[in-house]
Amino acid sequence: MAAHSDSKSLPADPRVTTAEDLLAGGSAPEASEDGIVILGPLRPLGEVLATARRLLRDKGRLLIPLLPDGLTAREIVIALSEAGFVILEPQRGADASGPYVARKESFFVREYRAGDEEQILPLFRKSFYVDRSLERWGWEYRENPHGALKISEAFSEDGRLVAHYAGYPVRFHSETGGAVRTFPALQIGDTMTEPSVRQVGRGPTSLLGRTVRHYYARFCEGQVAFNYGFNTGNIQRFSMSFVGARRLEDLPFHVLDLEKTPLRPPNPFLSRLAGYRVERIACFDGRWDEFFHRVSGAYRLLVERDARYLEWRYARVPDSEYFLYAVFRRGRLVGWSVFAYKGEGRLRWGDALFDPRHPGAVHEILARVLAAPEHRQAKTVETWATSRPAWWRERLVALGFEPRPEPEALGFVFVPFEHDPEEDFRAHLYYTMGDSDLF
């Protein structure tokens, strides 16, 4: 009997069989600990691997020497994960042509199926100590205007959800390098593992590592430019060590302490002379499309904040109360902002976009918000103020915002796929709290 190992090498006498033989039932009567499968064009691949798995003893290893023509690395990663194997070799990022060594496990990784939310919501509560309603989950993962149900999950043999990795699609607008481009991307959230199985595997062979690899193959490789997320230290370290993530920066947390630095209201006469008018709004219409195209060049690289996205992100979200405001100058939209309460007098300025040609609009909208009866309990205003573009942070600092350490030590992390954005991120990326699932 061969010793169990994560090594690529197998014993000198493993069972060697072809996919055709497996499906034809040409198997030895006694299960083998290790085996070699020669894949051919025969399909379905999942049935071939399921049959091979039945012939292996617990923790038995499978070697696929070469991928046949027409079978991609993405397909074999997905198929092995869904058939109940953990991939030992090659590691993600290595030569994807093979050979592939996988070990029979009692866990299966697959994409979302209808009804999984009945287990997802309790695991979310257990992981983050927050109750999420079915309506809120459906809004985030079913109703996104750019795509739905980008979710990978690991299950035990008895059907219990044990790991989860998900994200929702966004579109990035770029005006860098002299060209206007749009990139599909995924904003990652809800990374979680059932505590009782966190000791299964290590790093890329852990249940979360397996789930991430399935997710990358199923939803990222060949499909999106990059994914990104806002992570705590533990997930940052895991992502950077095992799944190819890079860390951009600490989040640029800024606070306006209203007890220490009260915001002075704008001069009413000058506001009227400038033609400013601030309104609380309930929805986003075609004016927001025109506004985004008018001002996006001043930001260079950011999530595409058109009316369809904003309507989904802020106007239709259940179980959250966002305060939406717009500022107009002589009837023309020149800026908008989204606010929400965190509790204990903490008002969060979660999203904003302004025309830099009208810097006074920033002061106008914030002063109007703080003067409204529903916001007078605010003691602080919290926001993320990127230094890109420079004029945006400078404007907030001029209003009294001060940089502070992010309370949860969050950082911006990303993984490149079809496009490496790091250089452009460092030079031009604008983001806000609203670009995360934390707001």
C-alpha positions as CSV (number, residue, x, y, z in Angstrom):
1,M,0.0,0.0,0.0
2,A,1.4,3.4,-0.9
3,A,2.0,6.1,1.7
4,H,-0.3,9.1,1.5
5,S,1.5,12.1,0.1
6,D,0.9,15.4,-1.6
7,S,3.8,14.6,-3.9
8,K,3.3,14.4,-7.7
9,S,4.9,11.0,-7.8
10,L,2.8,7.8,-7.5
11,P,3.7,4.2,-6.6
12,A,5.3,2.1,-9.3
13,D,2.1,0.1,-9.8
14,P,-0.9,2.4,-9.8
15,R,-4.0,1.3,-11.8
16,V,-3.7,2.8,-15.3
17,T,-6.9,3.1,-17.2
18,T,-8.5,5.1,-19.9
19,A,-11.7,7.2,-19.7
20,E,-13.3,4.8,-22.2
21,D,-12.5,1.8,-20.0
22,L,-13.9,3.5,-16.9
23,L,-17.2,4.3,-18.5
24,A,-17.4,0.8,-20.0
25,G,-17.1,-0.7,-16.5
26,G,-13.6,-2.2,-17.2
27,S,-12.4,-1.9,-13.6
28,A,-10.6,-4.2,-11.2
29,P,-12.9,-5.7,-8.5
30,E,-10.9,-4.2,-5.6
31,A,-10.6,-0.4,-5.1
32,S,-7.2,1.1,-5.7
33,E,-5.5,3.6,-3.5
34,D,-3.9,5.5,-6.4
35,G,-4.5,5.5,-10.1
36,I,-3.7,7.0,-13.5
37,V,-6.5,8.1,-15.9
38,I,-5.7,8.7,-19.5
39,L,-8.3,11.2,-20.7
40,G,-9.5,11.2,-24.3
41,P,-12.2,13.1,-26.1
42,L,-14.9,11.0,-24.5
43,R,-17.4,13.0,-22.5
44,P,-18.9,13.7,-20.1
45,L,-15.8,14.5,-18.1
46,G,-17.7,14.7,-14.8
47,E,-18.9,11.1,-15.2
48,V,-15.3,9.9,-16.0
49,L,-14.0,11.5,-12.8
50,A,-16.9,10.4,-10.7
51,T,-16.2,6.8,-11.8
52,A,-12.5,7.1,-11.1
53,R,-13.3,8.5,-7.6
54,R,-15.4,5.5,-6.8
55,L,-12.5,3.2,-7.6
56,L,-10.1,5.0,-5.2
57,R,-9.8,4.4,-1.5
58,D,-10.2,7.3,0.9
59,K,-7.3,9.8,0.2
60,G,-6.3,7.9,-2.9
61,R,-4.6,10.0,-5.6
62,L,-5.4,10.4,-9.2
63,L,-2.8,11.3,-11.9
64,I,-3.9,12.8,-15.2
65,P,-0.7,12.9,-17.2
66,L,-1.8,15.1,-20.0
67,L,-4.8,17.2,-21.0
68,P,-6.2,16.0,-24.3
69,D,-6.8,18.5,-27.1
70,G,-9.9,20.5,-26.6
71,L,-9.8,20.2,-22.8
72,T,-8.8,23.4,-21.0
73,A,-7.1,23.9,-17.7
74,R,-10.2,25.8,-16.5
75,E,-12.4,22.8,-17.4
76,I,-10.2,20.2,-15.5
77,V,-10.0,22.4,-12.4
78,I,-13.8,22.8,-12.3
79,A,-14.4,19.1,-13.0
80,L,-11.9,17.8,-10.4
81,S,-13.3,20.2,-7.8
82,E,-16.9,19.2,-8.5
83,A,-16.1,15.5,-8.6
84,G,-14.7,15.5,-5.0
85,F,-11.0,15.9,-5.5
86,V,-8.5,18.4,-4.1
87,I,-5.9,19.4,-6.7
88,L,-2.3,19.0,-5.4
89,E,-0.4,19.7,-8.6
90,P,-0.1,22.0,-10.5
91,Q,-0.6,24.9,-8.2
92,R,-2.5,27.8,-9.6
93,G,-0.2,29.9,-11.7
94,A,2.1,27.0,-12.6
95,D,2.1,25.1,-15.9
96,A,-1.6,24.5,-16.5
97,S,-1.0,21.8,-19.2
98,G,-0.4,19.1,-16.5
99,P,0.2,16.6,-15.2
100,Y,-2.6,17.0,-12.7
101,V,-2.4,15.2,-9.3
102,A,-5.6,15.2,-7.3
103,R,-6.6,13.4,-4.1
104,K,-10.0,11.9,-3.3
105,E,-11.7,14.0,-0.5
106,S,-15.0,14.0,1.2
107,F,-15.8,17.5,0.1
108,F,-17.2,18.8,-3.2
109,V,-16.9,22.3,-4.6
110,R,-19.4,23.6,-7.1
111,E,-21.2,26.8,-8.2
112,Y,-24.5,28.0,-6.7
113,R,-27.7,26.0,-7.2
114,A,-31.2,27.2,-6.4
115,G,-32.0,26.8,-2.7
116,D,-28.4,27.1,-1.5
117,E,-29.3,30.4,0.2
118,E,-31.0,28.4,2.9
119,Q,-27.6,27.3,4.1
120,I,-25.7,30.5,2.9
121,L,-27.6,32.8,5.2
122,P,-27.0,30.8,8.5
123,L,-23.3,30.5,7.6
124,F,-23.1,34.2,7.0
125,R,-24.7,34.9,10.4
126,K,-22.3,32.5,12.0
127,S,-19.3,34.0,10.3
128,F,-20.0,37.7,10.6
129,Y,-22.6,37.9,13.4
130,V,-25.0,39.8,11.2
131,D,-28.5,38.7,10.1
132,R,-28.9,39.1,6.3
133,S,-32.4,38.8,4.9
134,L,-33.3,36.7,1.9
135,E,-34.3,39.9,0.1
136,R,-30.9,41.5,0.8
137,W,-29.1,38.4,-0.5
138,G,-31.3,38.3,-3.6
139,W,-30.7,42.0,-4.3
140,E,-26.9,41.5,-4.1
141,Y,-26.5,38.2,-6.0
142,R,-29.6,37.9,-8.2
143,E,-30.5,41.5,-9.2
144,N,-27.1,43.0,-10.1
145,P,-27.5,44.6,-13.6
146,H,-24.1,43.2,-14.7
147,G,-24.6,39.6,-13.8
148,A,-26.0,37.2,-11.2
149,L,-25.0,34.3,-8.9
150,K,-21.2,34.4,-9.1
151,I,-20.8,32.0,-6.2
152,S,-18.6,29.0,-5.5
153,E,-19.3,26.7,-2.5
154,A,-17.8,23.7,-0.8
155,F,-20.1,20.9,0.6
156,S,-19.5,17.9,2.7
157,E,-20.6,14.5,1.5
158,D,-23.8,14.8,3.5
159,G,-24.7,18.1,1.7
160,R,-23.6,20.6,4.5
161,L,-22.2,23.9,3.3
162,V,-18.7,24.3,4.7
163,A,-17.1,27.1,2.6
164,H,-18.3,30.0,0.5
165,Y,-16.7,32.5,-1.9
166,A,-18.7,35.0,-3.9
167,G,-18.6,38.3,-5.7
168,Y,-20.8,40.6,-7.8
169,P,-19.9,42.0,-11.2
170,V,-19.0,45.7,-11.7
171,R,-17.7,47.6,-14.7
172,F,-14.6,49.8,-14.4
173,H,-14.3,52.9,-16.5
174,S,-10.8,53.8,-17.5
175,E,-9.4,56.9,-19.3
176,T,-5.7,56.1,-18.8
177,G,-3.0,55.7,-21.5
178,G,-4.9,58.0,-23.9
179,A,-7.8,55.6,-24.4
180,V,-11.3,55.2,-23.0
181,R,-12.0,51.6,-22.0
182,T,-14.4,49.5,-19.9
183,F,-13.3,46.5,-17.9
184,P,-15.5,43.8,-16.4
185,A,-14.5,43.0,-12.9
186,L,-15.7,41.3,-9.7
187,Q,-16.1,42.8,-6.3
188,I,-15.4,40.0,-3.9
189,G,-17.3,39.5,-0.6
190,D,-18.7,36.9,1.7
191,T,-15.6,34.9,2.1
192,M,-16.3,32.3,4.8
193,T,-15.6,28.9,6.2
194,E,-17.6,26.8,8.7
195,P,-15.4,26.9,11.9
196,S,-15.5,23.2,12.5
197,V,-13.6,22.4,9.2
198,R,-11.1,25.2,9.2
199,Q,-8.4,22.8,10.0
200,V,-9.0,20.7,6.8
201,G,-6.1,21.2,4.5
202,R,-3.6,24.1,4.5
203,G,-3.4,27.2,2.3
204,P,-4.4,26.2,-1.3
205,T,-5.7,22.8,-0.2
206,S,-7.8,24.2,2.6
207,L,-11.6,24.2,1.9
208,L,-11.5,28.0,1.3
209,G,-8.4,27.6,-1.0
210,R,-10.2,24.9,-3.0
211,T,-13.3,27.1,-3.2
212,V,-11.3,30.1,-4.4
213,R,-9.6,28.0,-7.1
214,H,-12.9,26.8,-8.4
215,Y,-14.2,30.3,-8.4
216,Y,-11.3,31.7,-10.3
217,A,-11.7,28.9,-13.0
218,R,-15.4,29.2,-13.2
219,F,-16.0,33.0,-13.0
220,C,-12.7,34.8,-13.5
221,E,-10.1,33.3,-15.9
222,G,-10.9,34.5,-19.4
223,Q,-13.9,36.4,-18.3
224,V,-12.9,39.4,-16.1
225,A,-10.0,41.8,-16.1
226,F,-9.5,41.5,-12.3
227,N,-11.3,41.0,-9.1
228,Y,-10.9,43.1,-5.9
229,G,-12.0,43.3,-2.3
230,F,-11.5,45.1,1.0
231,N,-10.1,42.6,3.4
232,T,-8.9,42.2,7.0
233,G,-5.4,41.1,7.8
234,N,-6.1,37.3,8.0
235,I,-7.8,37.2,4.6
236,Q,-5.3,39.5,3.1
237,R,-2.4,37.2,4.1
238,F,-4.3,34.1,2.9
239,S,-5.1,35.8,-0.5
240,M,-1.5,37.0,-1.0
241,S,0.1,33.8,0.0
242,F,-2.1,31.3,-1.8
243,V,-4.4,32.7,-4.5
244,G,-2.2,35.3,-6.3
245,A,-3.6,38.5,-4.7
246,R,-1.7,41.7,-4.4
247,R,-2.2,44.4,-1.8
248,L,-2.6,48.0,-3.1
249,E,-2.8,50.0,0.1
250,D,-4.4,50.6,3.5
251,L,-7.8,52.1,3.1
252,P,-7.7,55.9,3.2
253,F,-10.0,56.4,6.2
254,H,-10.8,60.0,7.1
255,V,-12.9,61.5,9.8
256,L,-14.5,64.9,10.3
257,D,-15.0,65.4,14.1
258,L,-17.9,67.8,14.2
259,E,-17.4,68.5,17.9
260,K,-13.8,69.5,17.3
261,T,-14.2,71.1,13.9
262,P,-17.8,72.1,13.2
263,L,-18.6,72.6,9.5
264,R,-19.2,76.2,8.7
265,P,-22.3,76.7,6.5
266,P,-21.7,78.2,3.1
267,N,-22.4,81.9,2.7
268,P,-26.2,82.0,1.7
269,F,-25.7,85.0,-0.5
270,L,-22.7,83.5,-2.4
271,S,-24.6,80.2,-2.7
272,R,-27.6,81.9,-4.4
273,L,-25.2,84.0,-6.5
274,A,-23.5,80.8,-7.7
275,G,-26.9,79.1,-8.4
276,Y,-26.4,76.1,-6.1
277,R,-29.4,74.0,-5.1
278,V,-29.2,70.8,-3.0
279,E,-32.0,68.2,-3.1
280,R,-32.6,64.9,-1.4
281,I,-33.4,62.4,-4.2
282,A,-35.0,58.9,-4.4
283,C,-33.8,57.6,-7.7
284,F,-31.3,58.0,-10.5
285,D,-32.3,58.9,-14.0
286,G,-30.6,59.8,-17.4
287,R,-29.0,62.9,-15.9
288,W,-26.6,60.7,-14.0
289,D,-25.5,59.0,-17.2
290,E,-24.7,62.4,-18.8
291,F,-23.0,63.6,-15.6
292,F,-20.8,60.5,-15.4
293,H,-19.6,60.9,-19.0
294,R,-19.0,64.6,-18.4
295,V,-16.8,64.2,-15.3
296,S,-15.2,60.7,-15.5
297,G,-12.1,62.0,-17.2
298,A,-11.4,64.0,-14.0
299,Y,-11.2,60.7,-12.1
300,R,-9.5,58.5,-14.8
301,L,-10.2,55.1,-13.3
302,L,-13.2,54.1,-11.2
303,V,-16.3,51.9,-11.1
304,E,-18.8,53.0,-13.8
305,R,-21.3,55.0,-11.9
306,D,-24.1,55.2,-14.5
307,A,-27.8,55.5,-13.6
308,R,-28.5,51.8,-13.9
309,Y,-25.7,50.8,-11.5
310,L,-26.6,53.6,-9.0
311,E,-30.3,52.7,-9.1
312,W,-29.4,49.1,-8.2
313,R,-26.7,49.9,-5.7
314,Y,-28.4,52.6,-3.6
315,A,-32.1,53.2,-4.6
316,R,-33.3,49.5,-4.6
317,V,-31.2,48.0,-1.9
318,P,-33.4,46.4,0.9
319,D,-32.7,46.5,4.6
320,S,-30.5,49.6,4.4
321,E,-31.4,53.3,4.7
322,Y,-29.2,55.4,2.4
323,F,-29.6,59.1,2.2
324,L,-29.2,60.3,-1.4
325,Y,-28.4,63.9,-2.3
326,A,-27.7,65.8,-5.4
327,V,-26.4,69.3,-6.0
328,F,-27.3,71.4,-9.0
329,R,-25.9,74.6,-10.3
330,R,-28.4,76.6,-12.4
331,G,-30.4,73.5,-12.9
332,R,-27.5,71.3,-14.0
333,L,-26.3,68.3,-12.0
334,V,-22.7,69.0,-10.6
335,G,-22.4,66.4,-7.8
336,W,-24.1,63.7,-5.8
337,S,-23.5,61.8,-2.6
338,V,-24.7,58.9,-0.5
339,F,-24.8,58.8,3.3
340,A,-25.7,56.2,5.9
341,Y,-25.6,56.0,9.7
342,K,-23.3,53.5,11.4
343,G,-24.6,54.2,14.9
344,E,-23.4,56.3,17.9
345,G,-23.6,59.5,15.9
346,R,-21.3,58.2,13.1
347,L,-22.5,59.4,9.7
348,R,-20.8,57.6,6.8
349,W,-20.2,59.4,3.5
350,G,-20.2,56.3,1.4
351,D,-20.1,57.5,-2.2
352,A,-19.6,60.7,-4.1
353,L,-18.9,62.1,-7.5
354,F,-18.4,65.8,-8.2
355,D,-17.6,68.0,-11.1
356,P,-14.1,69.4,-10.2
357,R,-15.0,72.7,-12.0
358,H,-17.5,73.4,-9.2
359,P,-15.5,72.7,-5.9
360,G,-18.0,74.7,-3.9
361,A,-20.6,72.0,-4.5
362,V,-18.9,69.6,-2.1
363,H,-19.3,72.1,0.8
364,E,-22.9,72.8,-0.3
365,I,-24.0,69.2,-0.2
366,L,-22.3,68.3,3.1
367,A,-23.6,71.4,4.9
368,R,-27.1,70.7,3.7
369,V,-26.9,67.1,4.9
370,L,-25.6,68.1,8.4
371,A,-28.3,70.8,8.7
372,A,-31.2,68.4,8.0
373,P,-33.2,67.3,11.1
374,E,-32.6,63.6,10.4
375,H,-28.8,64.2,10.6
376,R,-28.4,66.5,13.5
377,Q,-27.3,63.7,15.8
378,A,-24.2,63.2,13.8
379,K,-21.0,63.7,15.8
380,T,-18.6,62.5,13.1
381,V,-18.5,62.0,9.4
382,E,-16.4,59.1,8.2
383,T,-15.3,58.4,4.6
384,W,-12.6,56.9,2.5
385,A,-10.7,59.7,0.7
386,T,-8.3,58.4,-1.9
387,S,-5.5,60.7,-3.0
388,R,-6.5,60.0,-6.6
389,P,-7.5,62.5,-7.9
390,A,-5.5,64.8,-5.7
391,W,-8.1,67.6,-5.8
392,W,-10.7,65.3,-4.2
393,R,-8.7,64.6,-1.0
394,E,-7.5,68.2,-0.9
395,R,-11.1,69.4,-0.9
396,L,-12.1,67.1,2.0
397,V,-9.1,68.1,4.1
398,A,-10.0,71.7,3.5
399,L,-13.4,71.0,5.1
400,G,-11.7,69.6,8.2
401,F,-11.4,65.8,7.4
402,E,-8.4,64.2,9.1
403,P,-6.7,60.8,8.2
404,R,-7.0,58.1,10.8
405,P,-6.1,54.4,11.0
406,E,-8.9,52.3,9.5
407,P,-10.7,50.7,12.6
408,E,-10.5,47.2,11.2
409,A,-7.1,47.5,9.5
410,L,-8.7,46.9,6.1
411,G,-6.7,47.0,2.9
412,F,-7.5,47.0,-0.8
413,V,-6.5,43.7,-2.4
414,F,-6.9,42.6,-6.1
415,V,-6.1,39.7,-8.4
416,P,-5.3,40.3,-12.0
417,F,-6.7,38.0,-14.7
418,E,-7.1,39.3,-18.3
419,H,-5.6,42.7,-17.4
420,D,-3.0,43.7,-14.9
421,P,-4.3,47.0,-13.4
422,E,-1.6,47.6,-10.7
423,E,0.3,50.5,-12.4
424,D,-3.0,52.3,-13.3
425,F,-4.4,51.6,-9.8
426,R,-1.5,53.2,-8.1
427,A,-1.6,56.2,-10.4
428,H,-5.3,56.8,-10.9
429,L,-7.8,54.5,-9.0
430,Y,-10.6,56.3,-7.3
431,Y,-12.8,54.4,-4.9
432,T,-15.2,54.9,-2.0
433,M,-16.9,53.0,0.7
434,G,-19.7,52.3,-1.7
435,D,-17.3,50.3,-3.9
436,S,-17.3,47.7,-1.1
437,D,-20.0,45.5,0.4
438,L,-19.2,47.1,3.8
439,F,-21.4,50.1,3.2
